[in-house]
């Protein structure tokens, strides 16, 4: 079954610094992925962003 909506699964990529979240999301955006949430502060004193890849899989970058 195909859907264009979130189905309850998110893949995650963890990096070492908040600056890496910024630079990686910028690079991912240049490849054509859809940025769902720009990088921003997370409640655990880190940074987080979300994107969808070309197959519409949702990813978290933290």
PDB file of N, CA, C and O in Angstrom:
ATOM      1  N   UNK A   1       0.841  -1.175   0.000  1.00  0.00           N
ATOM      2  CA  UNK A   1       0.000   0.000   0.000  1.00  0.00           C
ATOM      3  C   UNK A   1       0.890   1.244   0.000  1.00  0.00           C
ATOM      4  O   UNK A   1       1.775   1.362   0.848  1.00  0.00           O
ATOM      5  N   UNK A   2       0.677   2.156  -0.916  1.00  0.00           N
ATOM      6  CA  UNK A   2       1.441   3.397  -0.986  1.00  0.00           C
ATOM      7  C   UNK A   2       0.660   4.511  -0.299  1.00  0.00           C
ATOM      8  O   UNK A   2      -0.569   4.560  -0.342  1.00  0.00           O
ATOM      9  N   UNK A   3       1.415   5.402   0.336  1.00  0.00           N
ATOM     10  CA  UNK A   3       0.797   6.535   1.012  1.00  0.00           C
ATOM     11  C   UNK A   3       1.737   7.734   0.952  1.00  0.00           C
ATOM     12  O   UNK A   3       2.953   7.575   0.852  1.00  0.00           O
ATOM     13  N   UNK A   4       1.175   8.913   1.013  1.00  0.00           N
ATOM     14  CA  UNK A   4       1.982  10.137   1.040  1.00  0.00           C
ATOM     15  C   UNK A   4       2.055  10.714   2.449  1.00  0.00           C
ATOM     16  O   UNK A   4       2.545  11.827   2.640  1.00  0.00           O
ATOM     17  N   UNK A   5       1.569   9.962   3.436  1.00  0.00           N
ATOM     18  CA  UNK A   5       1.556  10.470   4.797  1.00  0.00           C
ATOM     19  C   UNK A   5       2.477   9.650   5.686  1.00  0.00           C
ATOM     20  O   UNK A   5       2.854   8.527   5.353  1.00  0.00           O
ATOM     21  N   UNK A   6       2.825  10.227   6.809  1.00  0.00           N
ATOM     22  CA  UNK A   6       3.698   9.576   7.766  1.00  0.00           C
ATOM     23  C   UNK A   6       3.059   8.301   8.286  1.00  0.00           C
ATOM     24  O   UNK A   6       1.882   8.304   8.648  1.00  0.00           O
ATOM     25  N   UNK A   7       3.816   7.212   8.328  1.00  0.00           N
ATOM     26  CA  UNK A   7       3.284   5.902   8.726  1.00  0.00           C
ATOM     27  C   UNK A   7       3.817   5.406  10.062  1.00  0.00           C
ATOM     28  O   UNK A   7       3.611   4.242  10.405  1.00  0.00           O
ATOM     29  N   UNK A   8       4.495   6.256  10.824  1.00  0.00           N
ATOM     30  CA  UNK A   8       4.926   5.861  12.145  1.00  0.00           C
ATOM     31  C   UNK A   8       6.352   5.371  12.263  1.00  0.00           C
ATOM     32  O   UNK A   8       6.748   4.930  13.342  1.00  0.00           O
ATOM     33  N   UNK A   9       7.144   5.427  11.200  1.00  0.00           N
ATOM     34  CA  UNK A   9       8.537   5.004  11.250  1.00  0.00           C
ATOM     35  C   UNK A   9       9.408   6.170  10.801  1.00  0.00           C
ATOM     36  O   UNK A   9       9.142   6.796   9.775  1.00  0.00           O
ATOM     37  N   UNK A  10      10.453   6.458  11.579  1.00  0.00           N
ATOM     38  CA  UNK A  10      11.419   7.489  11.220  1.00  0.00           C
ATOM     39  C   UNK A  10      12.810   6.897  11.336  1.00  0.00           C
ATOM     40  O   UNK A  10      13.146   6.304  12.360  1.00  0.00           O
ATOM     41  N   UNK A  11      13.610   7.046  10.315  1.00  0.00           N
ATOM     42  CA  UNK A  11      15.011   6.656  10.379  1.00  0.00           C
ATOM     43  C   UNK A  11      15.777   7.794  11.038  1.00  0.00           C
ATOM     44  O   UNK A  11      15.340   8.943  10.983  1.00  0.00           O
ATOM     45  N   UNK A  12      16.910   7.495  11.659  1.00  0.00           N
ATOM     46  CA  UNK A  12      17.660   8.536  12.359  1.00  0.00           C
ATOM     47  C   UNK A  12      19.127   8.509  11.972  1.00  0.00           C
ATOM     48  O   UNK A  12      19.719   7.452  11.752  1.00  0.00           O
ATOM     49  N   UNK A  13      19.693   9.700  11.896  1.00  0.00           N
ATOM     50  CA  UNK A  13      21.130   9.887  11.698  1.00  0.00           C
ATOM     51  C   UNK A  13      21.602  10.758  12.857  1.00  0.00           C
ATOM     52  O   UNK A  13      21.093  11.861  13.058  1.00  0.00           O
ATOM     53  N   UNK A  14      22.561  10.269  13.608  1.00  0.00           N
ATOM     54  CA  UNK A  14      23.115  11.034  14.720  1.00  0.00           C
ATOM     55  C   UNK A  14      24.528  11.485  14.361  1.00  0.00           C
ATOM     56  O   UNK A  14      25.359  10.695  13.913  1.00  0.00           O
ATOM     57  N   UNK A  15      24.772  12.762  14.569  1.00  0.00           N
ATOM     58  CA  UNK A  15      26.095  13.338  14.295  1.00  0.00           C
ATOM     59  C   UNK A  15      26.687  13.843  15.612  1.00  0.00           C
ATOM     60  O   UNK A  15      26.041  13.781  16.658  1.00  0.00           O
ATOM     61  N   UNK A  16      27.913  14.338  15.548  1.00  0.00           N
ATOM     62  CA  UNK A  16      28.632  14.697  16.774  1.00  0.00           C
ATOM     63  C   UNK A  16      28.349  16.097  17.322  1.00  0.00           C
ATOM     64  O   UNK A  16      28.463  16.322  18.527  1.00  0.00           O
ATOM     65  N   UNK A  17      27.982  17.043  16.447  1.00  0.00           N
ATOM     66  CA  UNK A  17      27.799  18.425  16.904  1.00  0.00           C
ATOM     67  C   UNK A  17      26.566  19.052  16.258  1.00  0.00           C
ATOM     68  O   UNK A  17      26.137  18.609  15.193  1.00  0.00           O
ATOM     69  N   UNK A  18      25.995  20.072  16.887  1.00  0.00           N
ATOM     70  CA  UNK A  18      24.875  20.796  16.267  1.00  0.00           C
ATOM     71  C   UNK A  18      25.256  21.390  14.907  1.00  0.00           C
ATOM     72  O   UNK A  18      24.421  21.453  14.005  1.00  0.00           O
ATOM     73  N   UNK A  19      26.499  21.821  14.757  1.00  0.00           N
ATOM     74  CA  UNK A  19      26.939  22.386  13.480  1.00  0.00           C
ATOM     75  C   UNK A  19      26.882  21.351  12.359  1.00  0.00           C
ATOM     76  O   UNK A  19      26.626  21.695  11.205  1.00  0.00           O
ATOM     77  N   UNK A  20      27.117  20.097  12.695  1.00  0.00           N
ATOM     78  CA  UNK A  20      27.022  19.035  11.689  1.00  0.00           C
ATOM     79  C   UNK A  20      25.577  18.814  11.248  1.00  0.00           C
ATOM     80  O   UNK A  20      25.329  18.454  10.098  1.00  0.00           O
ATOM     81  N   UNK A  21      24.625  19.028  12.153  1.00  0.00           N
ATOM     82  CA  UNK A  21      23.218  18.956  11.751  1.00  0.00           C
ATOM     83  C   UNK A  21      22.957  20.015  10.686  1.00  0.00           C
ATOM     84  O   UNK A  21      22.369  19.719   9.645  1.00  0.00           O
ATOM     85  N   UNK A  22      23.390  21.246  10.943  1.00  0.00           N
ATOM     86  CA  UNK A  22      23.181  22.344   9.991  1.00  0.00           C
ATOM     87  C   UNK A  22      23.790  22.033   8.627  1.00  0.00           C
ATOM     88  O   UNK A  22      23.114  22.127   7.603  1.00  0.00           O
ATOM     89  N   UNK A  23      25.061  21.665   8.618  1.00  0.00           N
ATOM     90  CA  UNK A  23      25.749  21.456   7.341  1.00  0.00           C
ATOM     91  C   UNK A  23      25.223  20.233   6.600  1.00  0.00           C
ATOM     92  O   UNK A  23      25.135  20.241   5.372  1.00  0.00           O
ATOM     93  N   UNK A  24      24.876  19.191   7.331  1.00  0.00           N
ATOM     94  CA  UNK A  24      24.370  17.975   6.680  1.00  0.00           C
ATOM     95  C   UNK A  24      22.988  18.210   6.091  1.00  0.00           C
ATOM     96  O   UNK A  24      22.715  17.774   4.973  1.00  0.00           O
ATOM     97  N   UNK A  25      22.113  18.891   6.821  1.00  0.00           N
ATOM     98  CA  UNK A  25      20.776  19.188   6.288  1.00  0.00           C
ATOM     99  C   UNK A  25      20.885  20.089   5.060  1.00  0.00           C
ATOM    100  O   UNK A  25      20.137  19.918   4.097  1.00  0.00           O
ATOM    101  N   UNK A  26      21.802  21.033   5.088  1.00  0.00           N
ATOM    102  CA  UNK A  26      22.009  21.892   3.922  1.00  0.00           C
ATOM    103  C   UNK A  26      22.410  21.044   2.710  1.00  0.00           C
ATOM    104  O   UNK A  26      21.869  21.229   1.620  1.00  0.00           O
ATOM    105  N   UNK A  27      23.337  20.134   2.891  1.00  0.00           N
ATOM    106  CA  UNK A  27      23.773  19.253   1.801  1.00  0.00           C
ATOM    107  C   UNK A  27      22.642  18.355   1.336  1.00  0.00           C
ATOM    108  O   UNK A  27      22.450  18.174   0.134  1.00  0.00           O
ATOM    109  N   UNK A  28      21.896  17.796   2.263  1.00  0.00           N
ATOM    110  CA  UNK A  28      20.769  16.918   1.915  1.00  0.00           C
ATOM    111  C   UNK A  28      19.733  17.689   1.099  1.00  0.00           C
ATOM    112  O   UNK A  28      19.181  17.157   0.136  1.00  0.00           O
ATOM    113  N   UNK A  29      19.468  18.938   1.481  1.00  0.00           N
ATOM    114  CA  UNK A  29      18.525  19.764   0.724  1.00  0.00           C
ATOM    115  C   UNK A  29      18.973  19.997  -0.705  1.00  0.00           C
ATOM    116  O   UNK A  29      18.145  20.058  -1.614  1.00  0.00           O
ATOM    117  N   UNK A  30      20.274  20.129  -0.912  1.00  0.00           N
ATOM    118  CA  UNK A  30      20.799  20.343  -2.264  1.00  0.00           C
ATOM    119  C   UNK A  30      20.652  19.109  -3.152  1.00  0.00           C
ATOM    120  O   UNK A  30      20.703  19.224  -4.377  1.00  0.00           O
ATOM    121  N   UNK A  31      20.473  17.944  -2.559  1.00  0.00           N
ATOM    122  CA  UNK A  31      20.325  16.707  -3.336  1.00  0.00           C
ATOM    123  C   UNK A  31      18.889  16.472  -3.775  1.00  0.00           C
ATOM    124  O   UNK A  31      18.626  15.529  -4.521  1.00  0.00           O
ATOM    125  N   UNK A  32      17.960  17.301  -3.336  1.00  0.00           N
ATOM    126  CA  UNK A  32      16.576  17.160  -3.746  1.00  0.00           C
ATOM    127  C   UNK A  32      15.661  16.583  -2.688  1.00  0.00           C
ATOM    128  O   UNK A  32      14.463  16.434  -2.927  1.00  0.00           O
ATOM    129  N   UNK A  33      16.195  16.256  -1.526  1.00  0.00           N
ATOM    130  CA  UNK A  33      15.330  15.779  -0.447  1.00  0.00           C
ATOM    131  C   UNK A  33      14.445  16.926   0.038  1.00  0.00           C
ATOM    132  O   UNK A  33      14.820  18.094  -0.063  1.00  0.00           O
ATOM    133  N   UNK A  34      13.293  16.591   0.553  1.00  0.00           N
ATOM    134  CA  UNK A  34      12.368  17.598   1.071  1.00  0.00           C
ATOM    135  C   UNK A  34      12.668  17.829   2.550  1.00  0.00           C
ATOM    136  O   UNK A  34      12.555  16.907   3.358  1.00  0.00           O
ATOM    137  N   UNK A  35      13.046  19.047   2.906  1.00  0.00           N
ATOM    138  CA  UNK A  35      13.297  19.381   4.302  1.00  0.00           C
ATOM    139  C   UNK A  35      11.939  19.598   4.974  1.00  0.00           C
ATOM    140  O   UNK A  35      11.192  20.503   4.603  1.00  0.00           O
ATOM    141  N   UNK A  36      11.631  18.768   5.955  1.00  0.00           N
ATOM    142  CA  UNK A  36      10.348  18.837   6.644  1.00  0.00           C
ATOM    143  C   UNK A  36      10.387  19.775   7.842  1.00  0.00           C
ATOM    144  O   UNK A  36       9.395  20.432   8.160  1.00  0.00           O
ATOM    145  N   UNK A  37      11.537  19.835   8.504  1.00  0.00           N
ATOM    146  CA  UNK A  37      11.733  20.752   9.626  1.00  0.00           C
ATOM    147  C   UNK A  37      13.185  21.201   9.617  1.00  0.00           C
ATOM    148  O   UNK A  37      14.100  20.386   9.729  1.00  0.00           O
ATOM    149  N   UNK A  38      13.384  22.494   9.482  1.00  0.00           N
ATOM    150  CA  UNK A  38      14.738  23.047   9.491  1.00  0.00           C
ATOM    151  C   UNK A  38      15.390  22.777  10.848  1.00  0.00           C
ATOM    152  O   UNK A  38      14.690  22.583  11.842  1.00  0.00           O
ATOM    153  N   UNK A  39      16.725  22.762  10.896  1.00  0.00           N
ATOM    154  CA  UNK A  39      17.401  22.523  12.177  1.00  0.00           C
ATOM    155  C   UNK A  39      16.974  23.528  13.246  1.00  0.00           C
ATOM    156  O   UNK A  39      16.824  24.723  12.990  1.00  0.00           O
ATOM    157  N   UNK A  40      16.788  23.000  14.441  1.00  0.00           N
ATOM    158  CA  UNK A  40      16.408  23.841  15.570  1.00  0.00           C
ATOM    159  C   UNK A  40      16.773  23.157  16.876  1.00  0.00           C
ATOM    160  O   UNK A  40      17.172  21.993  16.892  1.00  0.00           O
ATOM    161  N   UNK A  41      16.632  23.890  17.962  1.00  0.00           N
ATOM    162  CA  UNK A  41      16.984  23.372  19.272  1.00  0.00           C
ATOM    163  C   UNK A  41      16.079  22.209  19.673  1.00  0.00           C
ATOM    164  O   UNK A  41      14.873  22.220  19.428  1.00  0.00           O
ATOM    165  N   UNK A  42      16.695  21.212  20.294  1.00  0.00           N
ATOM    166  CA  UNK A  42      15.962  20.072  20.840  1.00  0.00           C
ATOM    167  C   UNK A  42      15.922  20.198  22.358  1.00  0.00           C
ATOM    168  O   UNK A  42      16.754  20.886  22.949  1.00  0.00           O
ATOM    169  N   UNK A  43      14.968  19.542  22.980  1.00  0.00           N
ATOM    170  CA  UNK A  43      14.804  19.674  24.420  1.00  0.00           C
ATOM    171  C   UNK A  43      15.990  19.122  25.212  1.00  0.00           C
ATOM    172  O   UNK A  43      16.168  19.477  26.377  1.00  0.00           O
ATOM    173  N   UNK A  44      16.800  18.262  24.600  1.00  0.00           N
ATOM    174  CA  UNK A  44      17.942  17.681  25.306  1.00  0.00           C
ATOM    175  C   UNK A  44      19.232  18.477  25.082  1.00  0.00           C
ATOM    176  O   UNK A  44      20.322  17.936  25.268  1.00  0.00           O
ATOM    177  N   UNK A  45      19.130  19.724  24.696  1.00  0.00           N
ATOM    178  CA  UNK A  45      20.258  20.623  24.481  1.00  0.00           C
ATOM    179  C   UNK A  45      21.097  20.155  23.295  1.00  0.00           C
ATOM    180  O   UNK A  45      22.327  20.161  23.349  1.00  0.00           O
ATOM    181  N   UNK A  46      20.442  19.763  22.264  1.00  0.00           N
ATOM    182  CA  UNK A  46      21.080  19.417  21.004  1.00  0.00           C
ATOM    183  C   UNK A  46      20.359  20.144  19.893  1.00  0.00           C
ATOM    184  O   UNK A  46      19.683  21.145  20.134  1.00  0.00           O
ATOM    185  N   UNK A  47      20.497  19.653  18.689  1.00  0.00           N
ATOM    186  CA  UNK A  47      19.805  20.227  17.546  1.00  0.00           C
ATOM    187  C   UNK A  47      19.179  19.090  16.755  1.00  0.00           C
ATOM    188  O   UNK A  47      19.716  17.983  16.711  1.00  0.00           O
ATOM    189  N   UNK A  48      18.037  19.368  16.129  1.00  0.00           N
ATOM    190  CA  UNK A  48      17.298  18.333  15.420  1.00  0.00           C
ATOM    191  C   UNK A  48      16.676  18.911  14.149  1.00  0.00           C
ATOM    192  O   UNK A  48      16.323  20.089  14.100  1.00  0.00           O
ATOM    193  N   UNK A  49      16.549  18.076  13.131  1.00  0.00           N
ATOM    194  CA  UNK A  49      15.891  18.447  11.874  1.00  0.00           C
ATOM    195  C   UNK A  49      15.285  17.187  11.281  1.00  0.00           C
ATOM    196  O   UNK A  49      15.667  16.075  11.647  1.00  0.00           O
ATOM    197  N   UNK A  50      14.343  17.362  10.369  1.00  0.00           N
ATOM    198  CA  UNK A  50      13.689  16.236   9.702  1.00  0.00           C
ATOM    199  C   UNK A  50      13.659  16.464   8.203  1.00  0.00           C
ATOM    200  O   UNK A  50      13.524  17.597   7.741  1.00  0.00           O
ATOM    201  N   UNK A  51      13.788  15.365   7.431  1.00  0.00           N
ATOM    202  CA  UNK A  51      13.663  15.448   5.983  1.00  0.00           C
ATOM    203  C   UNK A  51      13.057  14.157   5.444  1.00  0.00           C
ATOM    204  O   UNK A  51      13.050  13.125   6.116  1.00  0.00           O
ATOM    205  N   UNK A  52      12.549  14.238   4.217  1.00  0.00           N
ATOM    206  CA  UNK A  52      12.022  13.073   3.509  1.00  0.00           C
ATOM    207  C   UNK A  52      12.903  12.830   2.291  1.00  0.00           C
ATOM    208  O   UNK A  52      13.185  13.751   1.524  1.00  0.00           O
ATOM    209  N   UNK A  53      13.334  11.589   2.122  1.00  0.00           N
ATOM    210  CA  UNK A  53      14.163  11.259   0.966  1.00  0.00           C
ATOM    211  C   UNK A  53      13.281  11.103  -0.275  1.00  0.00           C
ATOM    212  O   UNK A  53      12.058  11.177  -0.161  1.00  0.00           O
ATOM    213  N   UNK A  54      13.867  10.888  -1.453  1.00  0.00           N
ATOM    214  CA  UNK A  54      13.067  10.783  -2.679  1.00  0.00           C
ATOM    215  C   UNK A  54      12.042   9.648  -2.684  1.00  0.00           C
ATOM    216  O   UNK A  54      11.089   9.680  -3.462  1.00  0.00           O
ATOM    217  N   UNK A  55      12.232   8.639  -1.816  1.00  0.00           N
ATOM    218  CA  UNK A  55      11.251   7.552  -1.704  1.00  0.00           C
ATOM    219  C   UNK A  55      10.220   7.831  -0.618  1.00  0.00           C
ATOM    220  O   UNK A  55       9.428   6.955  -0.268  1.00  0.00           O
ATOM    221  N   UNK A  56      10.229   9.055  -0.084  1.00  0.00           N
ATOM    222  CA  UNK A  56       9.316   9.527   0.942  1.00  0.00           C
ATOM    223  C   UNK A  56       9.507   8.828   2.298  1.00  0.00           C
ATOM    224  O   UNK A  56       8.566   8.718   3.084  1.00  0.00           O
ATOM    225  N   UNK A  57      10.727   8.362   2.559  1.00  0.00           N
ATOM    226  CA  UNK A  57      11.056   7.878   3.898  1.00  0.00           C
ATOM    227  C   UNK A  57      11.407   9.086   4.751  1.00  0.00           C
ATOM    228  O   UNK A  57      12.113   9.986   4.296  1.00  0.00           O
ATOM    229  N   UNK A  58      10.921   9.113   5.981  1.00  0.00           N
ATOM    230  CA  UNK A  58      11.182  10.223   6.887  1.00  0.00           C
ATOM    231  C   UNK A  58      12.452   9.948   7.687  1.00  0.00           C
ATOM    232  O   UNK A  58      12.664   8.837   8.172  1.00  0.00           O
ATOM    233  N   UNK A  59      13.290  10.972   7.816  1.00  0.00           N
ATOM    234  CA  UNK A  59      14.556  10.888   8.528  1.00  0.00           C
ATOM    235  C   UNK A  59      14.645  11.975   9.579  1.00  0.00           C
ATOM    236  O   UNK A  59      14.184  13.099   9.379  1.00  0.00           O
ATOM    237  N   UNK A  60      15.246  11.619  10.706  1.00  0.00           N
ATOM    238  CA  UNK A  60      15.568  12.576  11.749  1.00  0.00           C
ATOM    239  C   UNK A  60      17.076  12.736  11.775  1.00  0.00           C
ATOM    240  O   UNK A  60      17.815  11.753  11.726  1.00  0.00           O
ATOM    241  N   UNK A  61      17.526  13.967  11.852  1.00  0.00           N
ATOM    242  CA  UNK A  61      18.963  14.268  11.974  1.00  0.00           C
ATOM    243  C   UNK A  61      19.152  14.942  13.318  1.00  0.00           C
ATOM    244  O   UNK A  61      18.536  15.971  13.595  1.00  0.00           O
ATOM    245  N   UNK A  62      20.007  14.360  14.159  1.00  0.00           N
ATOM    246  CA  UNK A  62      20.214  14.932  15.503  1.00  0.00           C
ATOM    247  C   UNK A  62      21.678  14.862  15.866  1.00  0.00           C
ATOM    248  O   UNK A  62      22.065  15.290  16.954  1.00  0.00           O
TER     249      UNK A  62
END
